[in-house]
């Protein structure tokens, strides 16, 4: 049996980053991972960008607070984003500008001529845009590996192939039954992503519906090839986004959100076809080949904000879930905030101004 002060269920970006912040100093931490390797699910299937607008105003403070760490660590590379709108999306573009007014997030209006300069051949009707110059590519694999390396240096135990089967309260903590054997811990952290609701049910914790949604990505070859300096392009109404990849290719998504059971997500051909059709209707390129498609699960709480904090119905049970599609870009700030809530330690300056109550599990009543 493994004994620990803190057992973290899930070794994707959420669990690994939190473990890196709470490990060491004599504290015994174990990371419990259901798969044979960490990051197999959502972490390994990210669209790999850092955008201060992604996730909306409730998420933006976490993204912004993470920026310096990610830039200084070499995990970000300049990309920029361009939010574009046709006639149907113009009002949504205006709402977006209003929502981020006063936050410090740079959003610069772009007219039809500006859009056409970035996207030659753009079909008529796409006449308005907002440029988000701070948007960047993020090296997800390097960031995740760095957090895992920090956990190893701190003496954290990684228990792989260890799907959780049951949990029981015992005197002073939790007995967690896993496929790899039992773990006894004072505190258990629910960083299980798409499986967070299932884990909470095992613990008798608050019933917060963390719902997984499938998101599809496809790599395409196009004519003309995509420019390497093309920004991330996002439809204001959430019908598609795309970004350039090596060799003039694009990563393209139909921005789908299909409710799913927790699973090893796979793309549906209809979603791939929808993505390609929406792209070709823009008029900026012809798809030559669909080279590769994949899907991941993005898991949201009912209000689409993350859930961080102790459960008031299951003593010693800590939520670190509901990161949706923004768990990568917010990982540093979320881990700092989560570690302070978990251990009762000081809140780092980088996240001191963030209101942790807005992410509390108690907000669901």
Order of alpha helices (4+ residues) and beta strands (2+ residues): beta-alpha-beta-beta-alpha-beta-beta-alpha-beta-alpha-beta-beta-alpha-beta-beta-beta-beta-alpha-beta-beta-beta-beta-beta-alpha-beta-beta-beta-alpha
